[in-house]
Amino acid sequence: MLTIADLQKGQNAIIKSFPLESVPLKLLEMGCLPGNEVELVQQAPFNDPLYLNINGSHLAIRKETAEKIEIQLK
């Protein structure tokens, strides 16, 4: 199972699924939903947080959360 935490800088994927209780509501409101495209823009030092582009919205999420969001590479 690949997750957002497995992406390399500049790599794109499609969000497949995640447990609803493990993803903050704010991420859902900003487009972190199954079927949406995600790109890893940058990683902070020590790989936490991860800076993402999800359907044109730039988000920073913790690696702990990223490990729970399953993806499919494009």
Secondary structure, DSSP 4 states (H G I P E B T S, - for coil): --BGGGPPTT-EEEEEE--GGGS-HHHHHTT--TT-EEEEEEE-GGG-SEEEEETTEEEEE-HHHHTTSEEEE-
